């Protein structure tokens, strides 16, 4: 049964169209609003939400529907209206499909998944009074315990939608874990993977043959005391699910960059330029778009991005950027106000097929520009064997292997040039920029030899001792 249904239409759903969609359950169902009116809910007679519909989003970034849904639409902007059905009521999935189908019929659009589309009236036949009232009003949360918010997702690619972003924010504020439950065929987008980083948040895979296991570590899990937790032997040992262990060699690779920048906190600051420089050096074009959630719906604009971060300050801002459709590239950026200024913490991933060569040769020139113009603190680059489309499957993937590490000139000066330029076990850095205050660019390998990790660890330990 489908739980998430999306209407993709060339025109914005107006109020009469939305009302026609909400009539999918006939006159016996009610309508409610939540999230300050941003979410409309189709409700049973007792007020129980059956389908929650988020405010339509105008997606102006080419390729987003194909990236997230494998469902390309005609060229041009598209209105994305997402409906999430309650997993507790059997008719809710069909209600969501009828709502989306009615919007697409009136406005000339399409529905994802296509098989969910209908315009039939779906009467509520389940006796909802026999179903426990949900303990949460959050549209994305299916189960809520004292320690954990559980979200059940059955879509092939789990994106960091505003639904999930809101669920994560609410769970964190309440000191709860967010745990996403999917079938074994599901994959995560990189923004979702980044957001779930760190326990107690988990990606929980429900495998019909292997039970529950962690989609990122493979640890066998069970539901205990209101949360998914690893199964342990009497001696405390955990085990990895057999389904997680099978690697798949495809020849595809990802180039990964982790960089930090710092700017003075003045009125003329413009954020996002370091990320744009990275995209231009490595893809030949600026980012295609940015947003605070997926789908990424806004055309790339450093000014708009800066205005958003300024409006949220001193709170941190978390943003996503995507590349052009012909070159898989995704980035997340966290903007943070610190006593030293305004810092950007950026991760960028680029995907390549077996017959494509990652542009490792462009990293040194990028590092030089980042240091000269964009307040570079550090830049770490690595390569890994992983999917070209940048999605994350629930299986064991080889770890990334270091390629280069760069210290910005301020950081090199803080550590001290004699120490930073002469690590005892190598590697010898290349000096970038002015001779008096150079940035230091350390080659670590070509991305194929795992021994590069040992070299990198020795280097960082050496630098930290002086710092």
N, C-alpha and C positions, 0 to 999 in steps of 0.2 A: 504494500500500500504506500502510495506517495505521501510524503509529509510536507515537502516543500514544492511549491508550484510557482512559476514565474511567468507573467504576461509581458511580452516584449512588443511594444506598439510604437508606431511612428508619431502618434499624437499623444499629448498628455491626457490621461483619464480625468475627465471633469466630474463634477458631483453627480449629475444624472447617470453617467456611465458607471461610476462606482456604486451607486444605489442599485442599478440594474444587476450588477455583479453580486452585490450582497443579498439580493433577493433569491439567490441560488437555492436557499433552503426553504423557500416558501414563506408565507406570512406568519408562521408560528415562531420563527426565530427572531431574536432581538439584536440590537446593535449597541455597542459600547465603544468608548474611546479611552486610550491610556497614553502614557508618555507625553503628556501635554498636547494631546490631539494628534501626535505623529503616527499613532498606531490605531487602526479601527478594527474592532473585534466583532465577529459574528458569534452570537451567544445562544445557548439553550435557554429554556424558559426560566430556569433557576439562576441565570446569570453566568453560568459556566462558559468560558471561552472555548469555542470550537475551531475557529479559524481567525488568525491574527494577520492583518494586512498592513504592511508598512507603507508610508508615504512614497509615491512614485519618485524615482531617481532618473534624471536625464543623464544618460551615459554618452559623453561626447568624445570618448577615446576609442579610436578604431581597434578592432580585434578583441575587445573585452568579452563579448558574448562567446566568441570562439574559444578564447583562453579558458574561461571558467565553466562553460556549459558544453563545449564542442557543438555549439549551435549558432553558427554565423547568421547574421541578418544582413539585409540590404545596406549599402553604404549610407552613411549619415548617422546623426544622433538617433538614439532609441530610448524610449521611456521604459524603465525596468520597474515593474510592480510585483513585489514578492509577497506570497501568502504562505503562512506556516500553519499546518493543521495540527490539532492536538493528537497525540499518539494514543490517548486513552479511549477515544470514541471512534468506532469503525467508520462511520459516515463522514468524519471530518476530512479525510483525504479526498474523497469525491466532491465534497463541498468546495474545497480549495480549487480543485480542477474545474468545477463549474464556474466559480467566480472568475478564474483566469480566462477560461474559454469565452465567457460572455464579453470580457473586456476586449479580447483579441477579435472577436466577431464584429463588434461595434466599430472598433478603431482600425481594423484591417491589419492586425499584427499576428504574432505566432505565440505558441505556448511551449514552455519547457517544464517537464519532459513532454514531447508531443502526444504520447499515449494518454496523458492525464486530461487533455482538453475535452470538454463537453459543455453543452449549454443546458443540460437537463436539470430540472428541479430535483433536488436530493432531499427527500423528507427524512427527518430524524426519527428513526424507529427504535433506536437503543434506549432503554430505560436508564437515563443518565443518573437518576437518583440512587441507583445501585452501584455507581462508580464513585470511589472516594473523591471528595473535592480536592483539587490540587492545592498544595501548600504554598504555591508561589503564583504571583500574577505576571511574572516576567514571561514574555511570549516565547523566548528561546529555551527556557528551562523546563525539562520534562520531569525531573525528580529533584527534590530539595531536601537535604538532611541538615543536621546541625553543623556538619563540617564540609559538605560537598554540594555543588550544583552540577547536576548531570544533564547533558544535552545529547539527544539521540539524533543522529544525522544519517540519512540513507542516500544522500546524493553522491555521485562518483568522485567529485572533487569538493572538498570542504574548504570554503573560502572564509576569510576573516570579514564576514559581513557585519553590518551595523547591529544585526541581531546578536551575533557572537561577541562583538566588541562590547555591547551593553551588558551581556551576561558575564563576561570576564571582569568588567569594571565593577559591577554590582557584587560579584562573588569576592573580589579582592577587598572591597570596602567592608564586607561583612566577615572578613578573615576566613573565607571558605575557599576550597579548591574548586577549579573548573575542570570537569572531566567529560570529554567528548567520546561518545560511543558510536562506532561505525561498523559496517560489515568489512570483511578482510579485503574486498576489492576496492575500497575507498582509498583516496589519496588526499593529502593536505597541500594547500598552497604554502609557499614559503612564509608569507606573513602569518598564517595560522600556526605554522611550525615555530616561528619566532615567538609568537604570543604565548605558546604553551611551554616555552622553555623554563625548566626548573620545577621541581616538585613543590607542592603536592599536585599541581596541574598535570593532567595525563590525557593521552590519546589511548582510549580503550578499544581494542578490536574484539568483536564478538564473532568467533569462528564456530560454525556448526560442528566441526570435527575436533577442534582443539580447545574449545572453551574461550575464556577471556585471556588476552595478553596485551602488554603495552606495545603500541605501534611504533614507538621510537627506540625502546631498549629491548623488546622481546620478552620481558619478564612475565611469567605466568601470573595472572591476577585472579582474585576472587572478591566478592562483595562481602565486606565485614565491617560491622559497626558504622554503617551508613556511608561507606566509601569503598572504592576499588583500591586494593592494596596487594602487594606481592604475596604469593603463597610461599611459605618458608618450611623447610624441614626442621626436625627437632634440633639440629645444630645451627639453625638460622640461615641455611643456604637457600638461595633462590635459584630458579631454573628458567631457561630460555625456551620458549615454545618452538617446536620443530618447524612450524610454518614460517617462522621469522628467519630461520637460519639459511634458507636457500638463496644464495646470491644469483643475480642474473647479469651476465656479461653482455653488454650491447655495444661497447665502444664509445658510448656517449660520455661526455664530460661536462663539468661545470667549473668555471673560473670564479673564485670567491674573493671578495675584497672586504676587509674590515678597516674602517678609517675613522679617526677622530680629528675634529677641527675645533679651534677656539677663536672667537672674535671679541674685540672690545664691545661692551654693552653700550653702544651709542645710538643715537636716533637714526643714523644713516645705514645701519646694518641691513644687509640683504642676505637671507639664508637660502640654501639650496644650490648655491653656485659651485660648491665643491662637488656635489653629486652630479650636477650638469656637466662639469668638466670631465668627470669619470666616464659618463655616458658618451660624450663626444670623442674622447680618446679611444674607447674600446668598441664603440658601435658606429661611430661616424655621424651620430645625430643626437640631439638632446632627448631627454625623456619624452615619451608620448603623452603622459598624463600623471596626475597625482590625486590623492584623496586621503581621508582618514580611515577608510574601510574599503572593502571590495564589494561590488565592482568599482574599479578606479574610474571615476566619472568626469574629472575636470581636466581640461587641457593644461599642459605644463606652464606654470607661471611662478617664478621665484618671488615676485611681488605679492601675489595672493597668498602664497605659502608663508611668507614673512608676516603678513598682516594677521593671519590666523595664529601663528605662534606668539606674536606680540599681544594679541587679545587674550590669550590663555595664560600668559606669564603672570606670576612666577611659577605657575604649574607647568610641568613638562608637556610637550606635544609629541605624539607618535604619528608618523605619516608614512605613506606608501607611494612609490613611484614605479611606473612600468615603462618599458621601452617600446619601440616600434614593432608592429606585428611580425616582420620578417626576421627579427633577432630576439629570441627570448632573453629578457633582462628584467629583473625585479629588484627593488631596493626597499629597505625600511630605514627610516631616519627618526631618531629621538632627539628632540631639541630640549636642552636643559640649561636653566639659569644657575650659574655657580658664582662664588665670590671672585673667580678669576675672569669672568665674562660670560659669554653665551657659547655653549658647546654643542656640536653636532656629533652624534654617535651613529655611524652609517654602516649598513651591511649591503653589499651589492652582489648579486649572483647573475652569471651569464651562462647560457646553455649552448653546447656545440655537439653536432653529430659526429659519427665516427670518421667522416671524410672532411671534417672542418678542423682548423688549427686555431686554438685559443690564442689571442693576441698578447702573449706574455711579453713580447718585445716592446710593447707600448707602455709598460708599467713604469719604466724609469722616467720617461718624459712626463707621464702623468704625475708621478711623485714630485718632480721638479716644479711643475706648475702649481700643484696643491700647496707646496711649501712657499713658493714665491708670492702667491696671490690669495690663498684661501686658508691661512692659519693652520697648516697641518701640524698635528701633534704626533700621530703614528699612522702608518699604513702597513697592513699585513695582507699578503696575497698568497693564495693556495689553489691547488687543483684537486679535483676529486672525480672518481668514476661515478656518475649519477645521471639521471634523466635530463635530456636536452630541454624538455618543457618545464623544468624546474619544479615539478610537483614532487611530493614526498610519499613514496609507497610504504606500506607496513612490512618492511623487510630489512634485513641487514645490508647496509651499504658500506663500502670501504670508507675509512675516514679521509678527510682531505690531507694533502701533503704540501708542506710549505714550499713557496717559490721565492718570495722576497720579503724583506722587512725594511721599513724606512722610518727614521727618526727625523721629525721636523727640526729646523735649526734652533728654535728656542729650547726644545727638549734636549738636543745634543749639547747645547751650551750649559744647561742645568746639570747634566751628568758630568760634563767636563770633557773637552776635546781629547786630551791624552788617553783617557780611559775608553771613551766611546769609539775612537778611531783605531784602537789596537786591542781588540779582544784576544786573549791568550790562545784560544783554540780556533781562531778564525770565526767567520769569514772577514776578509778585508773589505771595508765599505767603499763605495764610490761617493765622492764628494759632489754634491749638487748645489748650484747657486753660488753666491759670492764667496771667495776664498776665506774671508775673515770670519764669516758665520755660515758655514755650509750645513745643509741637511745631509744626512748619512744614509746611504742606500745599500743594504746588505743583501747579496745574492745567497740564496739558501739551497737551490737545486732547480731541477727542471720539472718538478711535480710528479716524478715517477719513483723516487727512492725514499722509502719511509725513514731512512736514517737522517733525513733533513730535520725531523722532529728533534732528534738529539742535538743537532747543531743549533737549532733555534732555542731550545731550552737552555743550553749552555750560554748562549749569547744573552738571553734575557736575564738569567741569574747574574751574569757579570755586570750588566747595566744596572740592575736593581741594587746591587751591593753599594755602588757609589751613590745612587739616588737616595 
